[in-house]
C-alpha cells in the first residue's frame, strides 16, 4: 500500500531500514521527521498487537515484511514523543490540513483493484471514470439479506438459516401478521417455500462459510444461498422463466452474440416445455427489427437448428417494461408484435395518452433538474413511453442513483411509472416490469408460483424490484452468475422430469398387475 499522506505509512518503512533512517532523521525536513516517528509508533503498536493475538496469522505476502520489522527501542519512542511535543501550532495546523486532504483522496481512491491506474498515479480530475467509478454497497440493497447479515452477529450460520426457513414458512401462511413481517416490515410475499438449511449446506460444502472464525457471510454469499434455495423450490413447478437483458443475459450495452453461452440454456429451457421471456426496459415502438438486432445471435440459432414452432412459440419479448409484447414467427423466426388487444390488461388499456405525456414531461423536468443540481452534463432521450438522460461526461454510480431516487420520490402522475438507474443512464418508463409480468402470465395462463424472474437490479432504484410483487426472483450480479444458476436449474428440471417418468412407469406397472 503506497503512502498517500502523513497518516498512511508504507509497509516497507516497517523493515530493517528503520535504524538507518533514525540516524538521519535529525537532518531531514519536518514532514519527513514527523512521518518517520509515526512509523515508529505504528510499528510498535502493530507488534504489540501481534503478541496479544498469537492465533492470527499474517497473509503470505505480508509475512516477510512483518518478520523483518525490528521492535523500536524505548529511547526511540521517547524521542518520538518529544518531537511531537516540540511542534509549533503552525506546523500542527499545516499537518492537519494535509492529512485531511490526503484522507479525502484516500476515500475516493479506496478501490480493491490495486492497479497502477489507481495507486500508481494521482487522479487527474474528479471525473476520471477509471478511478472514481465505485459502485460500492449501493448495488447491495436488500432488507431481508441485510437482516440475515445482522443475525450473524449473535447466531451461527446454521442457526440463521434454520430460523429463517421457519419464519419464511410462517410468513407464507400469514404474510400480514408473521414474525418475519414484524422484523422486516418491507418484506413482500414468498410464492414458494425456501429450504435455506439444505441450500446453505450445499453452498457451505464448497465455500466453508461455517468454518470461518471471524468473518461472517457477506451480502453476495447470502444472496447465493437464497438463490440456490429458490432454484430448488421453483424447479418443481416451473412453467415460465423471465430474464432481464442488460447485465443479466449479456453485458450492459451489448447484444446477444452467436457465442453467448446463454443461447444454449434458453433453447434447453424451451425444449423442456418452459416458456422463456426477456423482460427489458428497451422499447422500440413499431420497430421489431431493432428488438431483433439485440437478439440476433439467439434468433439465428433458432434458424440454424430448424427449431419447430412448438418450441419457438414459447419464446417472447416484453419491451419497454410492459408496453410491447413480441413473439417469434413460425416460418422465418423473426420477431413480430402481438396485438395489444390480445395481451394487455384492463388497467393498461385505461391509460390515456395525455396522462402518459404529462407524466413524461414531469419526469424530464425532474431528471434535468437533478442533473443540473449535480452539475452533470447530459443528453435527453425521449420516446413515446419513456424519457431518460445519458451522461455526456464520465460520472459515478452514486450520482445516477441520486437522480433516479429523486425522480422516484418527487414525480406525481396518473399512470404507473418506473424511475430507475440503468448504471450508465437514468430513465423513467410508463408502467413497470410487475405489470408486464402480470400481463404475460395472464396471456400464457401461468400462476405466480410457476414463474421465476432473473435480474440484476433489485435495489431501491432498480427496475427489477417490482417483479417481486408477481413471482419468485433470482438476483444475479452478471451474465456469468446467470449462466451458473440456470445450469443448476436445468439439472433440477432434468431430475424432476426423470422422477416424473419413473413415477409414470410405476403407475403403468401397477395398472398392468391389476
DOSEKE-822848 format. One line per field, with one value per residue (C-alpha): residue number from 1; residue in three letters; x, y, z. Coordinates in pm, whole numbers. Layout:
<rs>
num = (NUM/...)
residuo = (ALA/...)
x = (X/...)
y = (Y/...)
z = (Z/...)
</rs>
This chain:
<rs>
num = (1/2/3/4/5/6/7/8/9/10/11/12/13/14/15/16/17/18/19/20/21/22/23/24/25/26/27/28/29/30/31/32/33/34/35/36/37/38/39/40/41/42/43/44/45/46/47/48/49/50/51/52/53/54/55/56/57/58/59/60/61/62/63/64/65/66/67/68/69/70/71/72/73/74/75/76/77/78/79/80/81/82/83/84/85/86/87/88/89/90/91/92/93/94/95/96/97/98/99/100/101/102/103/104/105/106/107/108/109/110/111/112/113/114/115/116/117/118/119/120/121/122/123/124/125/126/127/128/129/130/131/132/133/134/135/136/137/138/139/140/141/142/143/144/145/146/147/148/149/150/151/152/153/154/155/156/157/158/159/160/161/162/163/164/165/166/167/168/169/170/171/172/173/174/175/176/177/178/179/180/181/182/183/184/185/186/187/188/189/190/191/192/193/194/195/196/197/198/199/200/201/202/203/204/205/206/207/208/209/210/211/212/213/214/215/216/217/218/219/220/221/222/223/224/225/226/227/228/229/230/231/232/233/234/235/236/237/238/239/240/241/242/243/244/245/246/247/248/249/250/251/252/253/254/255/256/257/258/259/260/261/262/263/264/265/266/267/268/269/270/271/272/273/274/275/276/277/278/279/280/281/282/283/284/285/286/287/288/289/290/291/292/293/294/295/296/297/298/299/300/301/302/303/304/305/306/307/308/309/310/311/312/313/314/315/316/317/318/319/320/321/322/323/324/325/326/327/328/329/330/331/332/333/334/335/336/337/338/339/340/341/342/343/344/345/346/347/348/349/350/351/352/353/354/355/356/357/358/359/360/361/362/363/364/365/366/367/368/369/370/371/372/373/374/375/376/377/378/379/380/381/382/383/384/385/386/387/388/389/390/391/392/393/394/395/396/397/398/399/400/401/402/403/404/405/406/407/408/409/410/411/412/413/414/415/416/417/418/419/420/421/422/423/424/425/426/427/428/429/430/431/432/433/434/435/436/437/438/439/440/441/442/443/444/445/446/447/448/449/450/451/452/453/454/455/456/457/458/459/460/461/462/463/464/465/466/467/468/469/470/471/472/473/474/475/476/477/478/479/480/481/482/483/484/485/486/487/488/489/490/491/492/493/494/495/496/497/498/499/500/501/502/503/504/505/506/507/508/509/510/511/512/513/514)
residuo = (UNK/UNK/UNK/UNK/UNK/UNK/UNK/UNK/UNK/UNK/UNK/UNK/UNK/UNK/UNK/UNK/UNK/UNK/UNK/UNK/UNK/UNK/UNK/UNK/UNK/UNK/UNK/UNK/UNK/UNK/UNK/UNK/UNK/UNK/UNK/UNK/UNK/UNK/UNK/UNK/UNK/UNK/UNK/UNK/UNK/UNK/UNK/UNK/UNK/UNK/UNK/UNK/UNK/UNK/UNK/UNK/UNK/UNK/UNK/UNK/UNK/UNK/UNK/UNK/UNK/UNK/UNK/UNK/UNK/UNK/UNK/UNK/UNK/UNK/UNK/UNK/UNK/UNK/UNK/UNK/UNK/UNK/UNK/UNK/UNK/UNK/UNK/UNK/UNK/UNK/UNK/UNK/UNK/UNK/UNK/UNK/UNK/UNK/UNK/UNK/UNK/UNK/UNK/UNK/UNK/UNK/UNK/UNK/UNK/UNK/UNK/UNK/UNK/UNK/UNK/UNK/UNK/UNK/UNK/UNK/UNK/UNK/UNK/UNK/UNK/UNK/UNK/UNK/UNK/UNK/UNK/UNK/UNK/UNK/UNK/UNK/UNK/UNK/UNK/UNK/UNK/UNK/UNK/UNK/UNK/UNK/UNK/UNK/UNK/UNK/UNK/UNK/UNK/UNK/UNK/UNK/UNK/UNK/UNK/UNK/UNK/UNK/UNK/UNK/UNK/UNK/UNK/UNK/UNK/UNK/UNK/UNK/UNK/UNK/UNK/UNK/UNK/UNK/UNK/UNK/UNK/UNK/UNK/UNK/UNK/UNK/UNK/UNK/UNK/UNK/UNK/UNK/UNK/UNK/UNK/UNK/UNK/UNK/UNK/UNK/UNK/UNK/UNK/UNK/UNK/UNK/UNK/UNK/UNK/UNK/UNK/UNK/UNK/UNK/UNK/UNK/UNK/UNK/UNK/UNK/UNK/UNK/UNK/UNK/UNK/UNK/UNK/UNK/UNK/UNK/UNK/UNK/UNK/UNK/UNK/UNK/UNK/UNK/UNK/UNK/UNK/UNK/UNK/UNK/UNK/UNK/UNK/UNK/UNK/UNK/UNK/UNK/UNK/UNK/UNK/UNK/UNK/UNK/UNK/UNK/UNK/UNK/UNK/UNK/UNK/UNK/UNK/UNK/UNK/UNK/UNK/UNK/UNK/UNK/UNK/UNK/UNK/UNK/UNK/UNK/UNK/UNK/UNK/UNK/UNK/UNK/UNK/UNK/UNK/UNK/UNK/UNK/UNK/UNK/UNK/UNK/UNK/UNK/UNK/UNK/UNK/UNK/UNK/UNK/UNK/UNK/UNK/UNK/UNK/UNK/UNK/UNK/UNK/UNK/UNK/UNK/UNK/UNK/UNK/UNK/UNK/UNK/UNK/UNK/UNK/UNK/UNK/UNK/UNK/UNK/UNK/UNK/UNK/UNK/UNK/UNK/UNK/UNK/UNK/UNK/UNK/UNK/UNK/UNK/UNK/UNK/UNK/UNK/UNK/UNK/UNK/UNK/UNK/UNK/UNK/UNK/UNK/UNK/UNK/UNK/UNK/UNK/UNK/UNK/UNK/UNK/UNK/UNK/UNK/UNK/UNK/UNK/UNK/UNK/UNK/UNK/UNK/UNK/UNK/UNK/UNK/UNK/UNK/UNK/UNK/UNK/UNK/UNK/UNK/UNK/UNK/UNK/UNK/UNK/UNK/UNK/UNK/UNK/UNK/UNK/UNK/UNK/UNK/UNK/UNK/UNK/UNK/UNK/UNK/UNK/UNK/UNK/UNK/UNK/UNK/UNK/UNK/UNK/UNK/UNK/UNK/UNK/UNK/UNK/UNK/UNK/UNK/UNK/UNK/UNK/UNK/UNK/UNK/UNK/UNK/UNK/UNK/UNK/UNK/UNK/UNK/UNK/UNK/UNK/UNK/UNK/UNK/UNK/UNK/UNK/UNK/UNK/UNK/UNK/UNK/UNK/UNK/UNK/UNK/UNK/UNK/UNK/UNK/UNK/UNK/UNK/UNK/UNK/UNK/UNK/UNK/UNK/UNK/UNK/UNK/UNK/UNK/UNK/UNK/UNK/UNK/UNK/UNK/UNK/UNK/UNK/UNK/UNK/UNK/UNK/UNK/UNK/UNK/UNK/UNK/UNK/UNK/UNK/UNK/UNK/UNK/UNK/UNK/UNK/UNK/UNK/UNK/UNK/UNK/UNK/UNK/UNK/UNK/UNK)
x = (0/154/166/-93/-39/129/-117/-56/282/441/486/847/909/849/1152/1508/1594/1432/1764/1943/1653/1671/2031/1943/1606/1750/1876/1558/1259/975/741/992/1074/707/632/934/821/469/613/791/474/271/532/535/156/134/397/238/-94/75/193/-160/-318/-94/-368/-391/-155/-36/-103/187/267/290/479/834/773/645/919/1185/1047/1255/1074/1167/1368/1242/1478/1345/986/1080/1240/926/709/948/941/561/561/802/583/460/92/158/322/35/-228/-39/-12/-381/-479/-253/-384/-746/-676/-498/-758/-1029/-831/-784/-1161/-1212/-944/-1021/-1080/-999/-846/-499/-355/-118/-402/-541/-245/47/-80/-284/-636/-616/-971/-1294/-1441/-1173/-1409/-1137/-1053/-1387/-1634/-1703/-2043/-1985/-2277/-2544/-2579/-2622/-2951/-3199/-3389/-3414/-3049/-2937/-3143/-2979/-2636/-2717/-2837/-2486/-2370/-2544/-2610/-2409/-2466/-2671/-2881/-2960/-3072/-3278/-3467/-3512/-3652/-3903/-4001/-4043/-4287/-4480/-4482/-4626/-4922/-4990/-4797/-4951/-4903/-4597/-4293/-4076/-4306/-4259/-3881/-3858/-4161/-4066/-4092/-4321/-4453/-4291/-4451/-4263/-4112/-3737/-3528/-3250/-3078/-3027/-2916/-2667/-2519/-2482/-2306/-2102/-1961/-1769/-1709/-1672/-1867/-1931/-1559/-1476/-1393/-1403/-1564/-1942/-2104/-2115/-2407/-2320/-2276/-2615/-2768/-2619/-2765/-3112/-3079/-2992/-3290/-3516/-3393/-3459/-3807/-3903/-3776/-4060/-4342/-4165/-4357/-4230/-3886/-3819/-3486/-3373/-3148/-2858/-2636/-2822/-2806/-2525/-2310/-2459/-2493/-2414/-2629/-2692/-2392/-2356/-2116/-2327/-2345/-2698/-2832/-2794/-2952/-3255/-3309/-3278/-3541/-3774/-3731/-3828/-4177/-4091/-4188/-3897/-3936/-3696/-3844/-3644/-3669/-3563/-3857/-3883/-4249/-4334/-3973/-3948/-3620/-3448/-3550/-3421/-3088/-3037/-3127/-2970/-2750/-3043/-3276/-3004/-2956/-3330/-3299/-2982/-3129/-3461/-3649/-4019/-4288/-4391/-4060/-4016/-4379/-4280/-4038/-4149/-4001/-4164/-4024/-4050/-4107/-4467/-4558/-4469/-4501/-4331/-4332/-4138/-4288/-4322/-4152/-3856/-3801/-3838/-4000/-4346/-4563/-4854/-5165/-5238/-5594/-5465/-5247/-5280/-5467/-5773/-5563/-5319/-5599/-5735/-5417/-5482/-5219/-5250/-5170/-4870/-4723/-4792/-4601/-4309/-4296/-4274/-4014/-3795/-3810/-3707/-3425/-3282/-3322/-3128/-2854/-2819/-2805/-2522/-2351/-2378/-2379/-2636/-2831/-3205/-3367/-3746/-3961/-4342/-4343/-4015/-3771/-3414/-3086/-2748/-2431/-2205/-1908/-1790/-1967/-2009/-2288/-2386/-2472/-2711/-2859/-2940/-3110/-3316/-3433/-3517/-3741/-3889/-3996/-4098/-4282/-4663/-4864/-5198/-5031/-4786/-4420/-4075/-3777/-3454/-3078/-2957/-2593/-2497/-2814/-3136/-3478/-3842/-4075/-4451/-4553/-4313/-4199/-4454/-4735/-4552/-4518/-4881/-4997/-4762/-4867/-5234/-5171/-5000/-5228/-4947/-4963/-4713/-4572/-4494/-4292/-3932/-3774/-3396/-3246/-2955/-3129/-3333/-3210/-3421/-3363/-3361/-3633/-3635/-3760/-4124/-4126/-4114/-4484/-4568/-4335/-4021/-3692/-3323/-3081/-2765/-2465/-2366/-2420/-2170/-2380/-2690/-2527/-2426/-2772/-2950/-2726/-2824/-3189/-3161/-3014/-3307/-3554/-3388/-3409/-3774/-3860/-3674/-3865/-4193/-4112/-4022/-4346/-4546/-4376/-4451/-4817/-4839/-4687/-4939/-5225/-5090/-5060/-5420)
y = (0/330/627/886/1119/1162/922/642/477/232/-125/-107/154/-117/-315/-332/12/182/201/368/609/700/816/1057/1177/1480/1635/1580/1810/1843/1639/1356/1352/1350/1062/871/898/794/487/401/431/234/-43/-71/-86/-347/-567/-531/-634/-928/-1057/-1042/-1207/-1507/-1702/-1454/-1544/-1283/-1339/-1495/-1175/-974/-1228/-1138/-767/-821/-1068/-817/-538/-480/-352/14/73/276/570/586/606/866/1079/1043/1174/1464/1550/1571/1793/2037/2106/2461/2540/2636/2300/2112/2306/2252/1881/1852/2027/1798/1489/1590/1644/1312/1126/1261/1147/808/772/849/608/327/51/-319/-329/-203/-139/122/335/394/383/447/783/1052/1114/1383/1509/1436/1287/1023/729/467/595/703/457/281/116/3/-106/80/-230/-444/-324/-576/-558/-936/-1012/-719/-863/-1203/-1038/-872/-1202/-1341/-1106/-1330/-1655/-1914/-1959/-2273/-2113/-1819/-2046/-2267/-1971/-1800/-2117/-2149/-1782/-1795/-2085/-1889/-1580/-1775/-1879/-1529/-1258/-966/-1082/-1306/-1265/-1203/-922/-755/-796/-685/-458/-404/-777/-886/-1228/-1571/-1775/-2096/-2250/-2195/-2480/-2249/-2504/-2750/-2466/-2341/-2688/-2727/-2391/-2442/-2768/-2565/-2228/-2335/-2045/-2230/-2285/-1915/-1780/-1404/-1328/-1377/-1436/-1124/-992/-1180/-1512/-1485/-1388/-1703/-1922/-1770/-1814/-2183/-2239/-2058/-2264/-2594/-2472/-2325/-2619/-2841/-2644/-2401/-2309/-1957/-1802/-1439/-1262/-905/-829/-589/-710/-1042/-1215/-1003/-709/-360/-205/-531/-771/-1145/-1261/-1603/-1729/-1629/-1928/-1835/-1925/-2297/-2258/-2074/-2340/-2617/-2444/-2410/-2779/-2863/-2716/-2399/-2058/-1813/-1435/-1144/-853/-541/-165/-125/-10/42/109/-29/-134/-508/-514/-320/-585/-845/-665/-706/-1078/-1159/-1441/-1619/-1585/-1702/-2012/-2079/-2080/-2290/-2560/-2553/-2543/-2625/-2368/-2584/-2480/-2121/-2033/-2046/-1753/-1389/-1045/-785/-444/-102/-264/-359/-169/-403/-781/-966/-1332/-1544/-1601/-1973/-1969/-1730/-1697/-1320/-1112/-963/-753/-921/-701/-504/-631/-989/-942/-603/-593/-378/-141/-83/-24/255/462/788/924/1272/1133/945/1253/1464/1209/1208/1589/1596/1319/1500/1818/1631/1446/1767/1941/1663/1672/2047/2022/1769/1962/1666/1731/1504/1444/1371/1074/1093/806/758/568/670/953/939/1122/991/1147/1310/1327/1043/1015/774/537/738/1046/849/681/1017/1142/823/830/1200/1135/830/1025/1358/1257/1261/1104/945/642/392/465/330/560/361/383/185/202/423/631/720/654/695/450/431/121/-130/-491/-607/-501/-658/-989/-981/-930/-1201/-1455/-1387/-1416/-1755/-1881/-1925/-1874/-1679/-1993/-2131/-1823/-1714/-1381/-1340/-991/-783/-467/-534/-228/74/231/-94/-176/-547/-477/-451/-813/-933/-850/-1102/-1403/-1554/-1394/-1472/-1185/-1217/-987/-1050/-1287/-1536/-1579/-1613/-1898/-2075/-2062/-2159/-2466/-2557/-2504/-2726/-3006/-2981/-2982/-3290/-3463/-3358/-3497/-3820/-3869/-3795/-4055/-4309/-4242/-4276/-4605/-4741/-4646/-4826/-5138/-5126/-5097/-5394/-5600/-5523)
z = (0/-106/128/23/319/654/815/566/604/363/473/358/626/886/768/890/748/1046/1236/948/898/1267/1233/954/1087/1266/943/745/695/943/725/688/1061/1154/918/1049/1412/1324/1158/1480/1685/1429/1419/1797/1815/1542/1702/2045/1895/1726/2065/2205/1902/1861/1684/1397/1111/858/491/294/108/432/641/518/582/934/1014/911/1131/1448/1753/1822/2136/2436/2361/2005/2129/2388/2118/1904/2189/2249/1879/1885/2195/2032/1729/1676/1626/1263/1195/1358/1160/835/906/992/668/467/646/582/215/167/376/146/-157/4/45/-323/-438/-194/-451/-410/-757/-667/-1010/-1141/-1273/-925/-690/-921/-1046/-881/-1005/-1269/-1218/-1031/-1349/-1403/-1452/-1418/-1072/-931/-1079/-749/-717/-359/-145/-343/-560/-247/-101/30/358/404/330/545/831/780/792/1123/1267/1224/1500/1755/1565/1380/1005/1054/1327/1099/815/1047/1192/855/696/981/961/582/619/884/661/367/584/722/531/720/1079/1065/1287/981/871/1209/1190/824/759/393/322/40/-47/-89/-367/-286/27/73/213/328/552/263/34/293/349/-27/-57/259/128/-131/35/403/549/874/930/946/1289/1240/902/869/528/315/111/-208/-26/144/-190/-343/-68/-115/-494/-457/-228/-476/-771/-594/-499/-838/-1047/-924/-1090/-1324/-1640/-1712/-1660/-1750/-1783/-1767/-2064/-1995/-1713/-1687/-2026/-2167/-2058/-2040/-2384/-2568/-2768/-2797/-2999/-3164/-2898/-2597/-2364/-2259/-2607/-2537/-2192/-2333/-2601/-2341/-2127/-2427/-2509/-2150/-2219/-2024/-2155/-2174/-2198/-2197/-2000/-2075/-2041/-2405/-2613/-2989/-3079/-3423/-3490/-3438/-3631/-3350/-3099/-3346/-3364/-2989/-3007/-3344/-3211/-3048/-3347/-3588/-3375/-3388/-3768/-3784/-3561/-3751/-3423/-3473/-3390/-3094/-2933/-3053/-2977/-2610/-2651/-2603/-2553/-2328/-2420/-2258/-1917/-2008/-2325/-2613/-2645/-2929/-3039/-3289/-3634/-3722/-4063/-4069/-3690/-3691/-3418/-3456/-3224/-3053/-3097/-2779/-2751/-2719/-2414/-2240/-1911/-1850/-1640/-1926/-2172/-1948/-1968/-2154/-2389/-2238/-1891/-2030/-2197/-1887/-1676/-1923/-1925/-1547/-1547/-1799/-1592/-1273/-1449/-1592/-1257/-1086/-1348/-1311/-932/-953/-1237/-1473/-1847/-2011/-2330/-2324/-2498/-2534/-2663/-2677/-2344/-2177/-2120/-1996/-1956/-2071/-1924/-2180/-1943/-1717/-1383/-1095/-996/-689/-897/-1119/-813/-657/-972/-1006/-645/-670/-970/-799/-491/-648/-966/-940/-1223/-1310/-1468/-1316/-1386/-1312/-1244/-1240/-1253/-1551/-1445/-1740/-1761/-1576/-1730/-1638/-1815/-1832/-1635/-1476/-1503/-1247/-1480/-1772/-1589/-1480/-1841/-1973/-1708/-1782/-2156/-2110/-1832/-1576/-1198/-980/-810/-1158/-1258/-1192/-1285/-1316/-1296/-1170/-1042/-730/-540/-444/-786/-986/-1239/-1144/-790/-896/-1017/-655/-631/-902/-873/-723/-824/-870/-806/-1016/-1042/-1405/-1701/-1560/-1247/-1464/-1653/-1332/-1175/-1499/-1528/-1173/-1263/-1573/-1360/-1120/-1409/-1560/-1223/-1193/-1536/-1464/-1139/-1318/-1585/-1319/-1131/-1453/-1533/-1188/-1224/-1555/-1399/-1117/-1368/-1562/-1244/-1158)
</rs>
